[in-house]
C-alpha cells in the first residue's frame, strides 16, 4: 500500500519522481501510485526537512516556497539512488534523504548538514497534488512530537472523494531526545509556534496546512540524523499509529531495507535468465520491468473503510482495461498466490457493491475505460488454476456469480462499474444512438469489442464448470464483434485496405484514420464529452483476440491480412503507448507468418524500451507496459483467460519459471542462440522447431499452459530464416473461436 517516494514540481510526471534536474523536490509522500494517467494520485502526507530557518515563525512551509533542487552529479544527473525497498537523494540544502517502507508504514531518514543546529521537519497534511483537500485535521502531541491528522481528498480519475489519515513519530538516529524543542501548526507559509490543532487557527480560508517541529541536534556526531516513521490508514489516525507501531516498532531503518530487499529478491528470482551473450541493458530492462509489475494493484487488506470483511482487500486497480492483457497472465506464471488474493478481493467487492471493480483508487470507484475488464482477470485465474482454486481459498461458485453479475445485470452508473448490459443483451452490440440514463453514450465500438472478449472469458469458466448452456450462450456473445463490422468501408486513399469496425456496424461511418497520428481531426479519443464516434484510445483498425481467424476471413485471407498489418506498422497506426495495440505485433502468427511477429515485436523493444529515464513509451499504466515488455523479452505473448501463450524467441539462451502453486520449474532453452540484433531486425531469432520434454511439439507458434503446470523443458531451434511457419498441421495455428479452437475441454 505504501509507496514512499520523492515528489517534484514536474508538470509531466504526476508530481512524482522526475530525473530532470531542473525540477524541484517538493516533498516525500507516502502513497503515490506509479505510472498512471488521470490526475495526480495519492501524493499524500509529504514530509520535508528544513536545515535552517531564521526562526520558527519564518520557516518556509508552503510547498511553492520550501521546494529546492537536488544536488547534481558530474555527469549532469541528480544525486539519487534507488533499489527495491530503498531510495535516497541529496538535496541542494545539504540534507540527505533516505526512504524505505513496510506494507502500511514508511520510514524516512534525514541526515542534516553540520551547520544545522536546529533541524526541522515539515509534515504536510493537505497537499495531495490536486489541491483538493477538505475537512483537514492536524494534531501535535507536545510530549512526544507525534503528529496525527488526515483530510478528505478528490479522486484522480473519477467523481468520488476519499478519507486518508496519518500518524508520524520521530526518533534520533544515534542519539535520543524526549520531545521536540519547538512545535506548531502552519497555514500556507506561516507557522504558528505552540499551536497544536488547526482549530486554534482560522484555517478555512487557506488550502495548505500541516505541522512543523524543531529537534535538538545530535551531541554524538557532527551530523544530526532524524528518523520519521509514517503510518498511513484509510480508516483512522489511530489505525495509522497502530500500523506503524506493529510494522516498524523499533525504527530500524537498515533492517526494514533488508526485509524489503529479501522479499523482493525472493519474488523476482522465481524467474531466472541465462545472461551469456546478452547485453547488460537487456537484463536490466527485463528485471526492472518485472519489478514494476508488482507495484499495483496494492494490498490494502485491513484498510477498507466501506465494509468489514475477513477477505483480502486490494486497491489501485488503475485500470483493469490497461492490465488484464499482460499483467495478470504474468502473475499466473510466478505469483499465483497473490493473484488468488487479488481475485478474492475482487469477488468481495462484487459481493458488496454489485459488480466487479474496473477502475479503482483510494478505496473508491473511478471511471471505466473499456468494458467490465475484471471478467478476463477472474477468468485468467480460474482457467489456469481451477484445480487449485479451493486450496487457494477462491470459491468457484462466488467467482462465477461475480462474472454473471457483470454479464447480465445493469448497474445504475456504468461509467463506474459493470456494463450497459440491457442494451448489450437486446441488440448484441452497443448502439451509438441510444441514450440511457445510466451512463455516457460513448465508446460504443470499443465497449462492444471488450464485452465480446469479456463474454468469451466467461464461456471459458463455464466450460470448466460444465455449464454447457452458458458455454453456448457466452461463446455466441463472444462473436458479437461481427455486429460492428462494415466490410464496405475503406481507408481514404488506400482502397485495398477494406473492412473496418464502425459504430452501429453498417449504418454509421467513422474515418478509419480516427484515433491515430493520421487522423485529420486530431481526435482525442479519451473520456471527454466530445468522444461520440464510438472508439476509445484505438482506431477502427483493431483486433479481436478470441477470434483472429474470423478477422482474417473478414479481411480477405492471410495475404490481405498480412498486407494490412504491414500497413498498420508502416503508416504509424500502431500505437505502442496504448494497450489495444499490444497484441497486434503477434497477429502475424494467425496468418502462419510467426517470423514477421518476431521481427515486429523485437523492433518495438529496440525502438521504444530502454533503461534510461525516458525508456518507456508513455507512462507505465500500473505495470501494463512493464508486463508487455517482459513477455516480449521472454519470447511469448499471453492470450488471457486461455491456456495458450503465443510463442516467439527469448532474448536469453535460457529462461526458467518457478511456480510455487505447482511447485514446478519450467525451462525454455533457445538452441543456436546468437544474441539479439541491436535494432531488432534480422538475426538468428526465428523459431524453426519446438520440442517439449524431448518430444516434437506440433506448433512453432504457441505453447499450452500444461508446460508450466508440469515443469517441462521447452527447446526452441532458432534459425535466421524469417519465413518459418507455425508448422504442418491445422492445429499448428493458434486457436480461434470460429475455427473450433476453444470448442474442446479446457
Secondary structure, DSSP 8 states (H G I E B T S, - for coil): ----EEEE--TTTTTS----TTS-EEEEES---SS--SS-----SEEEEES--SSGGG---SHHHH-B-B-B-TTSSBSEEEETTEEEEEBTTS-EEEEEE-SSEEEEEEEE-TT-SS-EEEEESS--SS---EEEEEEE-TTT--EEEEEEEE-SSSS-EEEEEEEEEEEESSS--SS-SEEEEEETTEEEET--BGGGS-GGG-S-EEEEEE----SSSSSEEEEEEEEEESS-HHHHHHHHHHHSTT--HHHHHHHHHHHHHHHHTTEEE--TT--HHHHHHHHHHHHHTTSSSEE-TT--SS---SS--EE-B--HHHHTTTHHHHHHHH-HHHHHHHHHHHHHHHHHHSS--SSEETTEE----SS-THHHHHHHHHHHHGGGTTTTT--HHHHHHHHHHHHH---S-TTTSS--HHHHHHHSS--SS---TTS-S--HHHHHHHHHHHHHHHHHHHHHTT-HHHHHHHHHHHTGGGGGEEEEEEETTEEEEEEEE-TTTTT----TTTTSTT-TT----SSSTT--SS-SSS-SS---TT-HHHHHHHTTSHHHHHHHHHHHHHTT---TTSGGGTTGGGGGGGGT-HHHHHHHHHHHHHHH--SSTT-SSS--TTTHHHHHHHHHHHTEEE-TTSSEEEE---SSSEEEEEETTTTEEEEEEEET-----TTS-SSS-EEEEEEETTEE-S-SSEEETHHHHHT-EEEEEEES-TT--S-SSGGGS---GGGTTTSS--
